């Protein structure tokens, strides 16, 4: 899958179950198969298969989704290997960007990065500044 912002194409890995969302980029690095990770929040946390790759293309049915989407989500950098930019996306428009979020090792010493979002895209720290990605940019998804 690909995510496109400002004519830059990211190779995107999707995480869409509570377990994968919780794991995120902990202990992982980007490689030749992906340079971004897209967090797709389930309709209901007890229904982790409610959203899959086919649900994020084209015209989304936002009015049909429940409270888990378009919600205030917070992320932290526990056990991450590299700094990350966190991009909060609502209705395919960037709402918030947290730049170069530093990894942390101690759970009670991790800063939270929050925003309202349907999706959160993580990319390597510094990517947003390098490509001029910011609030108000349109995000598209392609197979």
C-alpha positions in Angstrom: 0.0 0.0 0.0 1.1 3.6 -0.6 0.4 6.8 1.2 0.8 10.0 -0.8 1.4 13.5 0.8 2.7 16.5 -1.2 3.5 14.2 -4.2 5.8 12.1 -2.0 4.9 8.4 -2.0 5.5 6.4 1.1 5.5 2.6 1.1 3.1 1.9 3.9 2.7 -1.0 6.4 -0.8 -1.2 7.9 -1.5 -2.0 11.5 -5.2 -2.5 12.2 -5.6 -4.8 15.2 -5.4 -3.8 18.9 -2.3 -6.0 19.3 -0.5 -4.5 16.2 -1.5 -1.0 17.1 -0.1 -1.5 20.6 3.2 -2.9 19.2 3.6 -0.2 16.5 7.2 0.5 15.7 8.6 -0.9 19.0 11.8 -2.7 18.2 11.2 -2.2 14.5 13.0 -0.3 11.8 12.0 0.8 8.3 13.4 -1.2 5.5 13.1 -1.7 1.7 9.5 -2.9 2.1 8.1 0.1 4.0 9.0 3.6 5.1 5.8 4.4 6.9 3.4 2.7 9.3 -0.3 3.5 9.2 -2.4 3.0 12.3 -6.0 2.1 11.2 -8.3 2.2 14.2 -11.0 -0.5 14.4 -14.7 0.4 14.4 -14.9 -1.4 17.8 -11.9 -2.5 19.8 -13.6 -5.8 20.4 -13.9 -6.2 16.5 -10.3 -5.9 15.4 -11.0 -7.0 11.8 -13.6 -4.3 11.3 -11.1 -2.3 9.2 -8.6 -3.8 6.8 -6.6 -2.5 3.9 -9.6 -2.4 1.5 -11.5 0.0 3.8 -9.1 2.9 3.5 -9.2 3.6 -0.2 -11.4 6.0 -2.0 -14.4 7.6 -0.5 -14.6 6.5 3.1 -18.0 6.1 4.9 -17.0 8.2 7.9 -20.6 8.6 9.1 -20.9 4.8 9.5 -17.9 4.4 11.9 -18.2 4.3 15.6 -16.4 6.2 18.4 -13.0 4.5 18.1 -12.3 6.5 14.9 -12.2 10.3 14.9 -11.1 10.1 18.5 -8.3 11.6 20.6 -5.4 9.1 20.3 -2.1 9.2 22.1 1.1 7.5 21.2 4.5 7.1 22.9 7.9 6.0 21.8 8.6 3.2 24.3 11.2 0.8 22.9 11.3 2.5 19.5 14.7 2.4 17.8 14.6 5.7 15.9 12.9 9.1 16.3 9.6 9.3 14.4 7.4 12.0 13.0 3.7 11.3 13.9 1.1 12.5 11.5 -2.5 12.6 12.8 -5.0 12.4 9.9 -8.7 13.1 10.0 -10.9 13.0 6.9 -7.7 12.6 4.8 -6.4 16.0 6.0 -3.4 16.3 8.4 -4.6 17.7 11.7 -1.4 17.5 13.8 2.3 16.6 13.3 4.7 15.8 16.1 8.2 16.1 14.8 11.2 13.8 15.6 9.7 12.2 18.7 12.5 10.6 20.6 12.5 7.0 21.7 12.3 6.2 25.4 13.1 3.1 27.4 11.4 3.7 30.7 7.6 3.4 30.6 6.9 6.0 33.3 9.3 8.5 31.6 7.8 8.4 28.0 6.2 11.5 26.6 2.8 11.1 24.9 2.1 12.6 21.5 -1.7 13.1 20.9 -4.2 14.4 18.4 -7.7 13.8 16.9 -7.4 11.3 14.1 -9.0 8.6 11.9 -5.5 7.4 11.2 -2.0 8.0 12.4 1.0 7.7 10.0 4.5 7.3 11.4 7.6 8.1 9.3 11.3 8.5 10.2 12.0 11.6 12.2 12.7 14.7 10.1 10.7 13.4 7.1 7.9 15.9 7.5 10.3 18.9 7.6 12.3 17.5 4.7 9.2 17.2 2.5 7.2 20.2 3.8 4.5 18.0 5.3 2.3 19.8 7.7 -1.2 20.6 9.0 -3.8 21.0 6.2 -2.0 18.8 3.7 -4.2 16.2 1.9 -3.4 12.5 2.3 -4.4 9.9 -0.2 -4.0 6.1 -0.1 -3.4 3.8 -3.0 -2.8 0.1 -3.5 
